Amino acid sequence: MIQVHASDEILWCPPDDVFESTNMGRYLHWLRDTRGLDFGDYDSLWRWSIEDLDGFWASIAGHADVRFHDQPTTALADASLPGAVWFPGATLNFAEYALTGPADELVIIARSETRGRLTMSRGQLREQVASFAATLRELGVRPGDRVVAYLPNIPEAFVTLYAAASIGAVFAVCAPESGARMAIAKFAQLEPTVLVTVDGYVYDGNRFERHEEVAALRAALPTLTATVAVDYLHPNQCRIPDARRWAEAVAEPAEPEFGPVPFDHPLYIAFSSGTTGAPKAIIHCHGGIVLEHYKIFVLHDDVQPDDRWFWYSSTNWMAWNYAASVLFGRGSILIFDGHPMRPSLAAYWAMLADERVTSVGTSPGFLLACRKSGLNPGEEVDLSRLRAINCGGSPLTAELFRWVYRAVSPTVYLASGSGGTDVASSFVSGCRLLPVRAGEIACRLLGVDAQAYSEDGVTVIGQRGELVIRAPMPSMPVGFWGDDGTRMREAYFERFPGVWCHGDWVTFTPEGTCRVTGRSDATLNRGGVRLGSSDFYAAIEDIDEVSDCLVVHLEDPDGGPGRLVLFVRPKSARLPSEAADQIRGRLRRELSPRHVPDDIIAVSEIPKTPTGKKMEVPVKRAILEPAYGYPGDGLDEFRRLHLAARREP
């Protein structure tokens, strides 16, 4: 097999003063001055970071000036996977770390279709967090209780997260674009105490009331003792019965209180759906998020105090939780609720210029749409402040790299990355010490022993393999809510015992760059958001005309959003058009618009394993065989029908 090497096409080079002007360079100076460690390049730094995990993560805690209330006895007491023990004896609080800093610093700029532009300073944010935390305590919330939010990407969602964290309560959020079925599937597992919700929202000019969904959600959560409602769609009107208004809940001043909790105390729950059962409720902890997000935001993403960071996201995506840690670098966050590309793609770039954004996160699909539309944002608006673009969700092609440097900015730092909700971070991404090469991810992140494994568990270089992580990361899940450890072991450690198997195909070059080329498992990844096939089946398999169904997501080799394809076995000879419309409507209403398939194709049978599990991966491989070289697995009907559907006008 021919080995893949790093591209010679370099689009950006580190500046001469990189060791003085970047956070990563200053970290290297700090290591030399305080620890006596001198590294001449990124590769040697990375190798130390995975060979001396205890020393590396202790250095991150020191460089970050983490506020430990009780000091740890060591950084890594047990490196088992799963079961690593980090910073035993330490206590801290995520919210305290995030909110510390000058009161007059601007930290949140909020835009939306529903209401006017809002801003918050760090002092104002601290005041609202303290006030709402006092209200939560009044409502009976104690450390370990769950506070859930049915909220869009608005400042109130961040206040709720920080307030819950300050108490030591556990936070979880679901976007109101999701139907009641999806929200219940997530929240019912947690037995929450308090629900924070909106009455509705606006998207793409359309108003969406959420009274019925909130009523269904409250009825399905018998452990709730209180509901707090944000008057979002109807200002100054409480449309949610028997709810406390948000304005009242943050009206009384209070002193900030940050309860110290153990390093591995649950901070928030992130949901990632598998192929069977309820959505996985992934527990992320205070200490793991503080250290991992400091490392990636401050060192790798180079967030500095004058930076303004924006990554368009709903609260359903881990990118929203991720944004709550931008404050670690004392930068500010631009958030947006609604359709940022309305009325055109150009409007998105105009907003970046208006808000003087310096660091933006986006997806290959969005960049591809801009390229296909002939946009030249760098010529059309003032992007002189923009210095970094982070791209995730799917592979970024060499041509899209070139387009960014040609049409957006010749000086911007473009980082392609890959990671997951599972670790609330990336495994591979960029570093200012390294050049940007067309079509490639620059490096493995510090402290991440990422490798490519062959089918038999052997490390391969220059060849495609399974993306694995051979050593623990502090942001790996504490566990899944309600799981005794069995489901988590099955999710990540069953394939290669003692090694995290992520479910992505990756190729590492001898030079240390890499290319991630899609999912190797059955999880659906649409625009960076993972969708569980079980959610589809639960929503539509009771439709009269549907006998059985199977869903797959087909990645686009050119970096586009790919296609979500639903195969349906109809009860009659053919699937009536009205049944297809019913399927689309049900998925949009009960799950979200993102769940609506691009293609609905009737098939004679849904293939299953001897144990009755739907053969999603073999079907996907059969369809993608021409592009990826997979064996057809005897599923020619699916390839043939898919090709026929794509030929239809």
C-alpha positions in Angstrom: 0.0 0.0 0.0 1.3 3.5 -0.9 2.0 5.6 2.1 0.4 9.0 2.4 2.8 11.9 3.2 2.2 15.5 4.3 1.3 17.9 1.6 4.0 20.2 0.2 1.4 22.9 -0.4 1.9 25.3 2.5 -0.7 28.1 2.7 0.4 29.8 5.9 3.7 29.9 7.9 4.3 30.8 11.5 5.5 34.4 11.9 9.1 35.1 13.0 7.9 36.2 16.5 5.6 33.2 17.0 7.3 32.3 20.3 6.6 35.8 21.7 3.2 36.6 20.1 1.3 33.4 20.7 0.1 31.7 23.9 1.7 28.4 22.8 5.1 30.2 22.4 4.7 31.8 25.8 3.8 28.4 27.4 7.1 27.0 26.0 9.0 29.9 27.7 7.1 29.2 30.9 8.0 25.5 30.8 11.7 26.4 30.4 11.7 29.1 33.1 9.6 27.2 35.7 10.1 23.5 35.0 13.5 23.4 33.3 12.0 21.9 30.2 13.2 23.1 26.8 11.5 21.9 23.6 12.7 23.0 20.2 9.6 22.2 18.2 6.0 21.1 18.5 6.7 17.4 17.9 9.0 17.1 20.9 6.6 19.1 23.1 3.7 16.7 22.0 5.8 13.6 22.7 6.6 14.8 26.2 2.9 15.6 26.8 1.9 12.0 26.1 4.9 10.3 27.7 4.7 12.3 31.0 0.9 12.8 31.4 1.3 13.6 35.1 3.9 16.3 34.4 2.1 17.7 31.4 -1.3 18.1 33.0 0.2 19.4 36.2 1.9 22.1 34.0 -1.4 23.0 32.4 -3.0 23.4 35.9 -0.1 25.6 36.9 0.0 27.7 33.7 -3.7 28.2 33.8 -3.5 29.3 37.5 -6.4 27.0 38.3 -8.1 28.0 41.6 -7.9 24.7 43.6 -9.6 25.2 47.0 -8.0 21.9 48.1 -4.7 21.0 46.5 -4.3 17.7 44.6 -1.9 15.0 45.8 -0.8 14.4 42.2 -2.1 15.0 38.6 -2.7 11.4 37.5 -3.0 8.8 40.1 -4.3 6.0 37.8 -3.9 6.0 34.0 -6.3 3.1 33.4 -8.7 3.3 30.4 -11.5 3.4 31.4 -11.1 4.5 35.0 -8.4 7.1 35.1 -8.1 9.0 38.4 -7.2 12.7 37.9 -6.1 15.2 40.5 -7.2 13.2 43.6 -8.0 15.4 46.6 -8.5 18.6 44.5 -11.6 20.8 44.7 -12.5 23.6 42.3 -15.4 25.2 40.5 -15.8 25.6 36.7 -18.0 28.7 37.1 -15.5 30.5 39.4 -12.7 29.9 37.0 -14.7 31.1 34.0 -16.1 34.2 35.6 -12.9 35.5 37.3 -11.5 38.7 35.7 -12.1 42.4 35.3 -15.7 43.4 35.8 -15.7 45.9 32.9 -14.6 43.4 30.2 -17.2 42.7 27.5 -17.8 39.0 27.5 -21.1 38.3 25.6 -22.6 39.9 22.5 -25.9 38.4 21.6 -27.8 38.7 18.4 -31.0 37.0 17.4 -34.0 37.1 15.1 -36.3 37.2 18.2 -35.1 40.3 20.0 -32.5 43.1 19.7 -28.8 43.0 20.2 -27.7 42.5 23.8 -24.3 42.8 25.5 -23.0 41.7 28.9 -19.8 42.6 30.8 -18.1 40.1 33.0 -19.4 42.0 36.0 -23.0 42.0 34.7 -22.7 38.3 34.0 -21.4 37.6 37.5 -24.2 39.5 39.0 -26.9 37.6 37.1 -25.2 34.3 37.8 -25.1 35.1 41.5 -28.7 36.2 41.5 -30.0 33.2 39.6 -27.9 30.8 41.7 -29.6 32.3 44.8 -33.0 31.6 43.2 -32.0 28.1 42.4 -31.0 27.5 46.0 -34.3 29.0 47.1 -36.0 26.5 44.9 -34.3 23.7 46.6 -31.4 23.0 44.2 -28.4 21.4 45.9 -25.1 20.0 44.7 -25.7 17.0 42.4 -29.3 18.0 41.5 -30.1 18.5 37.8 -31.1 21.8 36.3 -32.3 21.4 32.7 -32.8 24.1 30.1 -35.1 24.1 27.0 -33.4 27.2 25.7 -31.9 28.6 22.5 -28.4 30.2 22.2 -29.1 33.2 24.3 -27.4 34.8 27.3 -29.9 33.3 29.7 -28.6 29.8 28.8 -25.1 30.7 29.8 -26.3 32.3 33.0 -28.2 29.1 33.8 -25.1 26.9 33.1 -22.8 29.0 35.3 -25.3 29.4 38.1 -26.0 25.6 38.2 -22.2 25.0 38.2 -21.6 27.5 40.9 -23.8 25.4 43.2 -22.4 22.1 42.1 -25.7 21.2 40.4 -25.6 19.3 37.1 -26.7 21.2 33.9 -28.2 19.9 30.6 -29.7 21.7 27.7 -31.9 20.9 24.7 -32.7 23.5 21.9 -36.4 24.4 21.6 -36.2 23.6 17.9 -36.3 20.0 19.1 -39.7 18.5 19.6 -41.0 17.3 23.0 -40.1 13.7 22.2 -36.4 14.4 21.8 -36.3 16.7 24.9 -38.1 14.1 27.0 -35.7 11.3 25.8 -32.8 13.4 27.0 -34.1 15.0 30.2 -36.3 12.1 31.6 -33.1 10.1 32.3 -31.8 12.8 34.6 -34.8 13.3 36.9 -34.3 17.1 37.0 -35.4 19.5 39.8 -35.7 22.7 37.8 -36.6 23.5 34.2 -35.6 26.8 32.5 -37.5 27.4 29.2 -38.6 29.9 26.6 -42.1 30.5 25.4 -41.0 30.4 21.7 -38.5 31.7 19.2 -38.1 33.0 15.7 -36.1 31.3 12.9 -35.8 32.4 9.3 -38.5 35.0 9.9 -41.0 32.4 11.2 -42.4 32.4 14.8 -42.5 29.2 16.7 -44.7 28.9 19.8 -43.5 26.3 22.3 -46.3 26.2 24.9 -47.5 22.7 23.9 -44.0 21.3 23.9 -43.2 22.8 27.3 -46.5 21.4 28.7 -45.6 17.9 27.4 -42.1 18.2 28.7 -43.3 19.2 32.2 -45.8 16.4 32.3 -43.1 13.9 31.5 -40.7 15.1 34.2 -42.5 14.4 37.5 -39.4 15.3 39.6 -39.6 19.0 38.6 -40.2 21.3 41.6 -40.2 24.5 39.6 -40.1 26.0 36.1 -38.5 29.3 35.2 -39.7 30.9 31.9 -37.9 33.4 29.8 -40.3 35.8 28.1 -38.5 35.5 24.7 -41.2 35.4 22.0 -43.6 37.5 24.1 -41.7 40.1 26.0 -43.1 41.0 29.4 -45.7 38.3 29.2 -45.5 35.0 31.0 -47.1 32.5 28.6 -46.0 29.4 30.6 -48.5 28.6 33.4 -47.3 28.3 37.0 -43.8 29.4 36.0 -41.5 31.9 37.7 -40.5 34.6 35.2 -36.8 34.9 34.4 -36.8 38.7 35.1 -38.0 37.9 38.7 -35.5 35.1 39.1 -32.5 37.4 38.5 -34.0 40.6 40.1 -32.6 40.3 43.7 -28.9 41.0 44.1 -26.7 38.4 45.7 -23.1 37.8 46.5 -21.4 35.3 44.2 -20.9 31.9 45.9 -18.8 29.1 44.2 -19.1 25.8 46.0 -15.8 23.8 45.7 -16.4 20.4 44.3 -14.1 17.4 43.6 -12.2 17.4 40.3 -14.5 14.7 38.8 -17.8 16.2 40.1 -20.4 16.3 37.2 -20.6 19.7 35.5 -22.9 19.1 32.6 -24.5 16.4 30.6 -23.9 16.3 26.8 -26.1 14.0 24.7 -24.8 11.9 21.9 -27.1 9.3 20.4 -26.0 5.8 19.6 -27.7 3.3 17.4 -29.9 1.7 20.1 -31.7 2.9 23.2 -32.0 6.4 24.6 -29.5 9.2 23.9 -26.3 8.7 25.7 -26.1 11.1 28.7 -22.4 11.8 28.8 -21.1 13.2 32.1 -18.4 15.9 31.9 -16.7 17.0 35.0 -15.6 20.4 36.4 -11.9 19.7 36.5 -11.7 17.9 33.1 -13.4 20.7 31.3 -11.4 23.4 32.9 -8.0 21.8 32.0 -9.0 20.5 28.6 -10.7 23.7 27.5 -7.9 25.9 28.8 -5.4 23.8 26.7 -7.4 24.0 23.5 -8.7 27.5 23.7 -5.7 29.3 25.2 -2.8 27.2 23.8 -4.1 25.7 20.5 -6.7 28.3 19.5 -4.6 31.1 20.9 -7.6 33.0 22.4 -6.3 36.3 23.9 -8.1 39.1 25.8 -8.9 41.2 22.8 -10.3 38.3 20.8 -14.0 37.9 19.9 -15.0 34.3 19.2 -18.0 33.0 17.2 -19.2 29.6 16.2 -22.8 29.4 15.1 -24.5 26.7 17.0 -27.7 25.7 18.6 -27.7 24.5 22.2 -28.1 20.9 20.9 -24.5 20.9 19.8 -21.4 20.5 22.0 -20.0 23.7 20.4 -22.4 25.6 22.6 -21.0 24.1 25.8 -17.6 24.6 24.3 -18.3 28.4 23.9 -18.9 28.7 27.6 -15.1 28.2 28.1 -14.0 31.0 25.8 -13.9 33.2 28.9 -10.8 31.2 30.1 -8.7 33.2 27.6 -10.5 36.4 28.6 -11.9 36.7 25.1 -15.6 37.6 24.3 -18.3 35.5 22.7 -20.6 36.4 19.9 -23.7 34.3 20.0 -26.6 34.1 17.5 -30.1 32.6 17.8 -31.9 32.3 14.5 -30.7 32.1 10.9 -27.4 33.9 10.5 -27.4 33.5 6.7 -30.7 35.4 6.3 -31.3 36.8 3.8 -28.1 35.5 2.1 -24.7 33.8 2.8 -23.1 37.3 2.5 -25.1 38.4 5.6 -23.1 36.0 7.8 -19.8 37.5 6.7 -21.2 41.0 7.1 -22.1 40.2 10.7 -18.5 39.0 11.4 -17.3 42.3 10.1 -19.8 44.4 12.0 -19.0 42.6 15.3 -15.2 42.7 14.7 -14.9 38.9 15.1 -11.3 37.7 15.4 -11.9 33.9 15.6 -14.7 32.1 13.9 -15.7 28.4 13.9 -17.5 27.0 10.9 -18.1 23.8 8.8 -16.8 22.6 5.5 -20.4 22.5 4.2 -20.8 26.3 4.9 -17.5 27.1 3.2 -18.4 25.0 0.2 -21.8 26.8 -0.1 -19.9 30.1 -0.1 -17.4 29.0 -2.7 -20.2 27.6 -5.0 -22.1 30.9 -4.7 -19.1 32.8 -5.9 -18.6 34.8 -2.7 -15.4 36.8 -2.0 -16.0 37.9 1.6 -12.6 39.4 2.0 -13.3 41.9 -0.8 -16.9 42.5 0.1 -16.7 43.3 3.8 -13.9 44.4 6.2 -12.5 41.2 7.7 -9.2 42.8 8.8 -9.8 41.8 12.4 -10.3 38.1 11.5 -7.2 36.2 12.4 -8.4 32.6 12.9 -10.9 30.2 11.3 -11.5 26.8 13.0 -13.3 24.2 10.9 -14.9 21.0 12.1 -17.8 18.6 11.6 -16.4 16.9 8.5 -13.2 16.8 6.4 -12.0 20.1 4.9 -10.8 19.5 1.4 -7.6 21.0 -0.1 -9.7 23.2 -2.5 -11.6 24.7 0.4 -8.4 25.5 2.2 -7.3 27.3 -1.0 -10.6 29.1 -1.3 -10.3 30.5 2.3 -6.8 31.9 1.5 -8.0 33.2 -1.9 -11.4 34.6 -1.0 -11.5 35.3 2.7 -8.0 36.3 3.9 -4.4 35.5 2.8 -3.2 35.9 6.4 -5.8 34.1 8.4 -4.8 31.0 10.4 -7.0 28.1 9.2 -7.3 25.1 11.5 -9.2 22.0 10.5 -10.0 19.7 13.5 -11.8 16.6 14.6 -13.0 15.5 18.0 -16.3 14.7 19.6 -19.1 15.5 22.1 -17.7 12.4 24.0 -14.6 14.3 25.1 -16.0 17.9 24.7 -12.9 18.7 22.7 -10.8 17.8 19.7 -8.2 15.1 19.3 -6.5 16.7 16.3 -6.4 20.3 15.2 -4.1 23.3 14.7 -1.1 24.9 16.4 0.4 28.3 15.6 3.9 26.8 15.8 3.1 24.7 12.6 2.4 25.6 9.0 -1.1 25.2 7.4 -1.0 22.6 4.7 -3.8 22.3 2.1 -6.3 19.6 2.9 -4.6 18.5 6.2 -5.1 18.7 9.9 -1.9 20.1 11.4 -1.3 17.9 14.5 -2.4 15.8 17.4 -3.3 18.1 20.3 -1.1 18.2 23.4 -1.8 15.4 25.8 -3.7 13.3 23.2 -2.1 10.0 22.2 -4.1 9.7 19.0 -3.1 6.9 16.6 -4.5 5.0 13.6 -5.1 1.3 14.2 -5.4 -1.4 11.7 -8.2 -4.0 12.0 -6.0 -6.1 14.2 -5.0 -3.3 16.5 -1.6 -2.4 15.1 -0.5 1.3 14.7 -0.2 2.3 11.1 1.4 5.5 9.6 0.6 6.7 6.1 -2.4 4.3 5.9 -6.0 4.7 6.9 -7.1 3.2 10.2 -9.4 3.5 13.2 -8.8 6.7 15.2 -7.9 5.6 18.7 -6.6 7.3 21.9 -4.2 5.2 23.8 -3.9 7.3 27.0 -6.5 9.0 29.2 -7.6 12.6 28.8 -9.1 14.5 31.7 -12.2 15.4 29.7 -13.0 11.8 28.9 -16.5 11.1 30.3 -16.8 10.4 34.0 -19.5 8.0 32.8 -23.0 7.9 31.3 -25.9 9.0 33.5 -27.6 5.9 34.9 -25.0 3.5 33.5 -23.0 1.1 35.6 -20.1 1.5 33.2 -21.3 -1.3 30.8 -22.6 1.1 28.1 -19.5 3.3 28.2 -17.2 0.3 27.8 -19.3 -0.9 24.9 -19.2 2.5 23.3 -15.5 3.2 23.4 -13.4 0.3 24.7 -15.0 -2.9 23.3 -13.1 -2.9 20.0 -9.6 -2.5 21.5 -9.6 -3.2 25.3 -7.9 -0.5 27.2 -7.9 1.9 24.2 -10.5 4.5 23.3 -11.9 3.7 19.8 -13.6 6.8 18.5 -15.3 5.5 15.3 -13.6 7.7 12.8 -11.3 6.8 9.9 -8.0 8.6 10.1 -4.6 8.7 8.3 -1.6 10.0 10.1 1.4 11.0 7.9 5.0 10.4 9.0 5.3 14.2 9.4 2.5 14.3 12.0 -0.3 15.8 10.0 -3.5 13.8 9.4 -6.7 13.5 7.5 -10.0 12.3 9.0 -12.2 10.7 6.3 -15.5 10.0 8.0 -17.3 7.8 10.5 -16.4 4.1 10.7 -19.4 3.3 12.9 -23.2 3.7 12.6 -23.5 7.1 14.2 -24.9 9.7 11.9 -22.8 12.9 11.6 -24.7 15.7 9.9 -22.8 19.0 9.9 -20.8 18.1 13.0 -23.9 17.1 15.0 -24.3 13.4 15.7 -27.8 12.0 15.3 -28.9 8.7 16.7 -30.6 6.3 14.3 -32.7 5.0 17.2 -34.3 8.5 17.4 -35.5 8.2 13.7 -36.9 4.7 14.3 -38.8 5.7 17.4 -40.4 8.6 15.7 -41.6 7.0 12.4 -41.9 3.2 12.7 -45.4 3.5 14.0 -46.6 5.3 10.8 -49.1 3.0 9.2 -47.4 2.8 5.8 -44.0 2.0 7.3 -43.2 -1.6 8.0 -39.5 -1.1 8.8 -36.7 1.4 8.0 -33.0 2.1 8.1 -31.1 5.4 8.0 -27.5 6.2 7.0 -25.5 9.4 6.5 -23.2 9.4 3.4 -20.2 11.7 3.7 -19.3 14.0 0.8 -15.7 13.4 -0.3 -15.6 17.1 -1.5 -16.4 18.4 2.0 -20.1 19.1 1.6 -22.8 18.3 4.1 -23.3 14.8 2.6 -26.7 13.1 2.3 -29.0 11.7 4.9 -30.8 8.7 3.4 -33.8 6.9 4.9 -34.6 3.4 3.4 -38.2 2.4 4.1 -39.9 -1.0 3.7 -43.5 0.0 3.0 -46.4 -2.2 4.0 -47.8 -2.1 0.5 -46.1 -2.5 -2.8 -44.9 1.0 -2.9 -44.5 4.0 -0.5 -47.3 6.6 -1.2 -46.0 10.1 -1.6 -48.3 11.2 1.3 -46.5 8.7 3.5 -43.1 10.2 2.6 -44.6 13.7 3.5 -45.8 12.3 6.8 -42.4 10.9 7.6 -40.7 14.3 6.9 -43.3 16.1 8.9 -43.0 13.8 11.8 -39.2 14.0 11.9 -39.3 17.8 11.7 -41.9 18.2 14.3 -40.9 15.5 16.9 -37.1 15.7 16.5 -35.7 18.6 14.5 -35.3 20.0 10.9 -31.8 18.5 10.9 -33.4 15.0 11.1 -35.3 15.4 7.8 -33.7 13.0 5.2 -32.5 14.2 1.8 -33.8 11.0 0.2 -36.5 8.5 1.2 -36.1 5.3 -0.7 -38.4 2.3 -0.7 -36.8 -1.2 -0.4 -38.1 -4.7 -0.3 -36.3 -5.7 3.0 -34.3 -4.2 5.8 -31.2 -6.3 6.4 -30.5 -7.3 10.0 -28.0 -9.3 11.9 -28.9 -12.7 13.5 -29.5 -10.8 16.7 -32.0 -8.4 15.0 -29.8 -5.3 14.8 -30.2 -3.3 11.6 -27.1 -3.5 9.4 -26.5 0.3 9.0 -22.8 0.1 8.6 -22.8 -2.6 5.9 -25.5 -0.7 4.0 -23.4 2.5 4.1 -20.3 0.7 3.0 -22.2 -0.9 0.1 -23.3 2.5 -1.2 -19.9 4.1 -0.7 -17.9 1.3 -2.2 -16.9 3.2 -5.4 -15.5 6.1 -3.3 -14.1 4.3 -0.3 -13.3 0.8 -1.6 -15.5 -1.1 0.9 -16.8 -4.6 0.0 -20.5 -4.6 -1.0 -21.5 -7.1 1.6 -24.1 -8.4 -0.8 -26.3 -5.3 -0.4 -26.4 -4.4 -4.1 -30.1 -3.4 -3.9 -29.3 -0.4 -1.7 -26.5 0.8 -4.0 -28.7 0.4 -7.0 -31.7 2.1 -5.5 -29.7 5.0 -4.1 -28.0 5.6 -7.5 -31.4 5.5 -9.2 -32.8 8.0 -6.7 -29.9 10.4 -7.3 -30.6 10.3 -11.0 -34.2 11.4 -10.7 -34.9 15.1 -11.3 
